[in-house]
Every structure is written in C-alpha cells, then in structure tokens.
Amino acid sequence: MKLSQLFIITAVTATGLLGISALVLLKLKSKLFWTRWFTWLGITIAFTSTYLLGQTSFNVLICILSFVMMFELVRLLKLEIFSSTLVLLLSWYDLYQIATGRSAAVFFWLIPVAVFVLALVESAKSIRIKSAVGGMYWSLFISLGFVQLVQYPDKSLALLLAVACFDVASFIGGKTLGKAGTWGFHFSPKTSPNKTVAGLITGAVALYLVLVVLGKFSIHGFAIVLVGAVLGDYLESWIKRLAGVKDAANWLPGFGGLLDRFDSLVLLAPFALFIF
C-alpha cells in the first residue's frame, strides 16, 4: 500500500477517533475543538489532494503556505512596509527557485540575515536582540522546512499527520484531564499556559499510534517528533508574547494563522531525513 493511501486511511480514522473522543469526553461543549477539528480535516484534504495530483501541485501548495507564514512573521516583528516588502520579495524568489527545481536558491541564506538586521534596526530598543534572533530563527526554519517538504513529499505527509494528531490529542487531554492534580501541571504558565502533563501524555500516545500505523516508528524518530512538537509550539508562543499578541493571525478557524498551526511542522521539517 502506498504511503498516500495509508495516509488517507490513517487520517480519516484518526479524525473519526478524535471526534468520538471529543463527543465522549468534552460532550460537545468545546466549540474551539470542533473548529480545529474541521480545520484539520480541511488541511488533510488539501495536502492529500495536491499530493495525488503530482509533485508540481504539491510544491505550489507548500510554496503558498510558506509565503503566508513569512508574511505572518514580518507582521509579528512589526517591520516597516519597505522592510516587509523586501523580505517577502526575497522569500518569494527563493521559494520560486526551489519549487521550479533549482538546486540552490540565490537568496536562501540572505532571508534570515535580512530579517535579523531589519528587526534589529526597527524593533523597540528593549526587545531588539530577542526580536532579531526570533525573526532569524523562524525565517531560517520556514525556508529550510520548505526545502525538505518539497523534496520529500512522502515524509512530509507522514510528519504532517504525526504532528497534527499529537496537537489534537494534546488538546483533548489538556481539556479533559488538565485540571486534576499532577496531570494539570503547567510547563510554562507565562509563555505557553495551555501546556500540561495531561496534554503531553495523551499527545505522546497518539503520536506513537500514528507512527506505528504508518510504519514509521523508531525510538529516535518518536523522541525527535515529540520534543520538536513541544518545542516548536513553545518557541512560536515566545515570539508571540514578545510581539504582545495571542495569535500570529486571525484568518484560520480555530488556530489564528498558519504559524500557529504549523509551528511544530516548520521546526521538524528540516530534520525529516533523521526522523524517517
């Protein structure tokens, strides 16, 4: 069975199981969960459809997503119009080069450097260093992540499903068990207040099951995805707190923006070769 077929079966099964879990545990009281659930289903359909249509379609989808994430990043960093336009033009050219099969994009390494310098110059004095470093980190990983996603679409689908199931299962676990004793311990109440022990454990169980079903399980791969999923979300929360906002954007139902949805995937994508 091809990975794309297995991906579809696993995604539909996982979606159904998570929906049933929500019915039993949350009793339909969490509107946010159902909003995220439908958004996740839509994303799954979009990724799978473009994958089945061929490499070019898949590349175009990833290119659009990466560009939108870069746009959300420059908004978070509060860059001026000229600086934002410069970064986005560099990003678009870079993505176009890779999407059309070029071995190396001319401006690839210029993007994080440009973001670092511009954020250092334009940010408020009190947060210049943090803003510049955070911007450099995210622009670098968005670029690196894009390269890996277009070069290894099979691994991309597996990684997307693994991270998505971890996120949704963590949400369910945090909502249902996150208020009981040790289960409700918060790892970082200031930066990422919704992350609890309950969410981590339920997410880890879901991650394990998905990797086993996909035939991608290994101890080191499981550990990398688990740590990366948590760390990616934490680092994105950190830069949002730095910017003084709750979400990177407000157009994606249940999540805010693409950076809010794909923060862990962006961090993990450059390491896909070491995971699978």
Beta strands, then each sheet from edge to edge (+ up, - down):
strand 1: 186-188
strand 2: 192-196
sheet 1: 1+ 2-
end
